[in-house]
Amino acid sequence: MLTKEQQIGIFWDKITNIFQLSVKPTPRITLSQYAKDHFIIPAGEPEPGSYRVDRTPYMKDILDAITDPAVEEVVLMSSSQIGKTVAIILALFYYIDYDPCNILVVYPTTKDCEKFSKLKLDKYVQSCRSVRKLISPNSKEKGASTITTKVYPGGSMFIASAGIPAQLASLTVRVVLLDEIDRYDELSGSGSNAEGGPVGMAIQRSAVFGNRKIIMTSTPNTKGNSRIADEYNISTKGTYNLQCIHCEEYFPLIELLS
């Protein structure tokens, strides 16, 4: 039979173990690994089923930069139809499922917001069980999800229009995702190099977080009038390289196509 002192010792050992488990940091996982383990492309999309990183190898480093704690801002300047929307949804699912926080997603117009939510986001939510079980169903009840607000344990996602400044105000978020930013300026009347505007307002929503993440994507506008090009030019300017089958040197894909 255990003595009183031994029973007290076992009790405190259990308390200590519970405390250690509760404060233990979540092991970091890259976004490409998260995609491989959890992401399902829904029926009706090209190549439905489990996400395969090797189908779009040029996206791997971009995905992993999004979850790299040393990287605050990710800029993706690209053509259309390369997997950008999937990358956006992947980033959202990671922060809902693995690192929950408030998220702001900005599209050029209200119509774009609703189109993304109804035709893309909701389909992917239904295909991915780990996220589906976290997001509350759409409802008119207070505190429930809607077309442009998704509620989940640990935060909410707000889908806002760049053309309506009021939707970008009075929010505090850790992750800001800005899609098709070259279309923002024509809606707001601000030049691509202007301070503030929809981009500046959205980014300001995350100013209080030391671990914030800002993701900007767009197909570039005309040369000399492109916000995404301006952002890319002050970034590390990463490119995807392919190996020449003749000289075995690596060249940026864009040079091989031009």
Backbone hydrogen bonds, N-H to C=O, Kabsch-Sander energy under -0.5 kcal/mol:
donor,donor_aa,acceptor,acceptor_aa,energy
7,Q,3,T,-2.4
8,I,4,K,-2.3
9,G,5,E,-2.1
10,I,6,Q,-2.4
11,F,7,Q,-2.3
12,W,8,I,-2.4
13,D,9,G,-1.9
14,K,10,I,-2.1
15,I,11,F,-2.2
16,T,12,W,-2.5
17,N,13,D,-2.3
18,I,14,K,-2.4
19,F,15,I,-2.3
20,Q,16,T,-2.5
21,L,17,N,-2.2
22,S,18,I,-2.0
23,V,19,F,-1.6
24,K,20,Q,-0.8
34,Y,30,T,-2.4
35,A,31,L,-2.5
36,K,32,S,-1.9
37,D,33,Q,-2.0
38,H,34,Y,-2.5
39,F,34,Y,-0.5
39,F,35,A,-1.7
41,I,49,G,-3.2
45,E,42,P,-1.6
49,G,41,I,-2.6
51,Y,39,F,-2.2
53,V,51,Y,-0.6
55,R,52,R,-1.4
56,T,52,R,-0.5
56,T,53,V,-1.0
59,M,56,T,-2.3
60,K,57,P,-1.0
63,L,59,M,-3.0
64,D,60,K,-2.6
65,A,61,D,-1.7
66,I,62,I,-1.3
67,T,63,L,-0.8
68,D,65,A,-0.9
71,V,68,D,-2.1
72,E,70,A,-0.5
74,V,214,I,-2.9
76,L,216,M,-3.0
77,M,75,V,-0.6
78,S,76,L,-0.6
78,S,218,S,-1.7
87,A,83,G,-1.9
88,I,84,K,-2.2
89,I,85,T,-2.4
90,L,86,V,-2.6
91,A,87,A,-2.3
92,L,88,I,-2.1
93,F,89,I,-2.7
94,Y,90,L,-2.3
95,Y,91,A,-2.0
96,I,92,L,-1.6
97,D,93,F,-3.0
98,Y,94,Y,-3.0
99,D,94,Y,-1.5
103,I,156,S,-2.6
104,L,175,V,-2.6
105,V,158,F,-3.3
106,V,177,L,-2.8
107,Y,160,A,-2.4
113,C,109,T,-1.9
114,E,110,T,-2.4
115,K,111,K,-2.3
116,F,112,D,-2.5
117,S,113,C,-2.4
118,K,114,E,-2.8
119,L,115,K,-2.3
120,K,115,K,-0.6
120,K,116,F,-1.4
121,L,116,F,-2.9
122,D,117,S,-2.4
124,Y,120,K,-2.1
125,V,121,L,-2.5
126,Q,122,D,-2.0
127,S,123,K,-1.1
128,C,124,Y,-1.2
128,C,125,V,-0.6
129,R,127,S,-0.7
131,V,128,C,-0.8
132,R,128,C,-2.7
133,K,129,R,-2.1
134,L,131,V,-1.6
135,I,131,V,-1.9
136,S,151,V,-2.6
139,S,145,S,-2.7
144,A,141,E,-1.8
145,S,137,P,-0.9
146,T,149,T,-3.5
150,K,157,M,-2.3
151,V,149,T,-0.5
152,Y,155,G,-2.1
155,G,152,Y,-2.1
157,M,150,K,-2.8
158,F,103,I,-2.9
159,I,148,T,-3.0
159,I,157,M,-0.5
160,A,105,V,-3.1
160,A,158,F,-0.7
162,A,107,Y,-2.8
163,G,108,P,-1.0
164,I,161,S,-1.4
167,Q,164,I,-1.9
168,L,165,P,-1.6
169,A,165,P,-0.6
169,A,166,A,-0.7
173,V,205,R,-1.7
174,R,102,N,-1.9
175,V,102,N,-1.7
176,V,213,K,-2.8
177,L,104,L,-3.2
178,L,176,V,-0.5
178,L,215,I,-3.3
179,D,106,V,-2.4
179,D,177,L,-0.6
180,E,217,T,-0.7
181,I,217,T,-1.6
183,R,180,E,-1.6
184,Y,181,I,-1.4
185,D,181,I,-0.7
187,L,183,R,-0.5
187,L,184,Y,-1.2
188,S,184,Y,-2.0
189,G,185,D,-2.5
190,S,185,D,-0.5
194,A,191,G,-1.6
200,G,196,G,-1.9
201,M,197,G,-2.7
202,A,198,P,-2.3
203,I,199,V,-2.5
204,Q,200,G,-2.0
205,R,201,M,-0.7
205,R,202,A,-1.1
206,S,203,I,-2.0
207,A,204,Q,-1.5
209,F,206,S,-1.9
210,G,208,V,-0.5
212,R,209,F,-0.9
213,K,174,R,-2.3
214,I,72,E,-2.7
215,I,176,V,-2.9
216,M,74,V,-2.9
217,T,178,L,-2.6
218,S,76,L,-1.8
225,N,222,T,-2.2
230,D,226,S,-1.9
231,E,227,R,-2.4
232,Y,228,I,-2.6
233,N,229,A,-2.4
234,I,230,D,-0.7
234,I,231,E,-0.7
235,S,232,Y,-1.7
241,N,239,T,-0.5
242,L,251,F,-2.8
244,C,249,E,-3.2
248,E,244,C,-1.4
251,F,242,L,-2.6
253,L,240,Y,-3.3
255,E,252,P,-0.9
256,L,252,P,-1.5
257,L,253,L,-1.6
258,S,254,I,-1.0
